[in-house]
Every structure is written in structure tokens, then in C-alpha cells.
Amino acid sequence: MFLSLSQSTTKTLAFSTRSRLISTTRSRSANLQQQHEKRLQQRTFFWNLPAAAKEEVDPGVVEGTDLRIVKYPHPSLRAENTEINLDDEEIAAEIADISKQMLKVMYAADGVGLAAPQVGINQRLMVYNPTGKWLDETILLNPKIVEYSGAKDVETEGCLSFPEMDGEVERSKWVKVEAMTLKGKKIKKKFTGWEARIFQHEYDHLDGVVYIDRLGEPDKERVQPRLNELIAEFGEGG
């Protein structure tokens, strides 16, 4: 999770034709989770450290997955994201596998959340883990915010698709959410505090919104040189 001056023509990236997912052992996944939890404990809030103290991590190739984090200005970050229908058993199985892969990439990147568009999949799917403990892993399909708190706060955020930059973002202190689980169960949740902020950040990605869209003018001016570098490095294709 960690803007854009121009939008390139977007295209829907089909996940149904992706290569079969490579499974890894439970111990390997557990090690990733344990390492991630230790880093979270050492760094407290991932976003709230000064920029100079942050350790941006681009995991590159992650064992057990063919997913890669796309960088601004990749078209998938602005593309429309379609809802997921689990009626088809094959699609349901593939979404479950993709979710597991996304968690692997998130842990390898030392992140706390990841939305499907950030790995080039334009579906309404997000994963996150606010603590790094495996019991707190969250996978949500077709989430929808049904109520925002009037009270707001401001915190420093960054995004894995926008490396080496950050800025202050105002968000609601709590949100009420409706979503679907991997088993197709409809759920209603109220997220508060840190988890609410993570959710809102990833939810923005599903609407084609990125965090710098919410920056104040001073921060927008400050990050513009870095955006120009990303455009020069990754071009329109990200």
C-alpha cells in the first residue's frame, strides 16, 4: 500500500488466463509471516515513520507466485475494477489462490495491505494484515463502505506502487463495511483506527484512486519530482 498527472488508456487485465499458481510449503509461509510481524513490532506504524527512516522494499520475484507489484503510472492503477462472482467454481478456486499469492507478495514487501490492481489484476479484491499475525490476515471481495465517521484524522501514508515517497492523508476514524469472504459469505464489519486506515487506503485502489489524490497542495508539490522520476523509469506501462 504505500498520482497521477496523466492517465494512459487502461485495459482490463484478465486473471482467468494467468499461469497456474505455484504452491509453497506452510513453513515457508509461516516464516514470511513471522519476519513481517517482527518488522512491524520494530517499526510500530509502517506509515508514520519519517521518510528517511523507512525501508522501502521492492520484493521483485517472490518465490511461490508470479505476481509482481506494479509501479505508477501503470494503467491498472487507474483502470475500472470489476466485481467478483464466485458462482463459477473454477473462478472461486483461482481467486482463493490469487489471494494467497497477494499475501505472499505483501509480506515479502514488508507491507500491511495490497489491492488486486497493484498486482495488475483489475478485480475488487484486497488483502491486509494490521498486526502481521496470521490470525489477522484479512481477504475481502467486493467490499463497499456503507458509512463513514464524521471524525477524521491525518496520518502519513505511503504506497508500494509509489516507492520512496509519502504524504499526509486525512481519513475517517472508522468505517462500516459490507463485503464477501472467499467462501461467498456476506459480512458486515466496523473498522476503527489503524485497521480503518488500511482498509480505506486499499479500498481507494479498487476505485482507481491512489493516495496522492488525497494529498494537500504542499505535499503534492513536494512529491512531484519523484513522480516525474517514476514516469521516466517505468513509462506509461508502469
Buried (B, 14 or more C-beta within 10 A) or exposed (E): BBBBEEEBEBEBBEBEEBEEBEEBEEEEBEEBBBBBBEBBEEBEEBBBBEEEEBEBBEBEEBEBBEBBBBBBBBBBBBBEBEEBEBEEEEBBEBBBBBBBBBBBBBBBBBBBBBBBBBBBBBBBBBBBBBBBEBEEBBBBBBBBBEEBBEEEEEBBBBBBBBBBBBBBBEBBBBBBBBBBEBEEEEEEBEBEEBBBBBBBBBBBBBEBBBBBEBBEEEBBEBBBEBBEEBBEEBEEEB
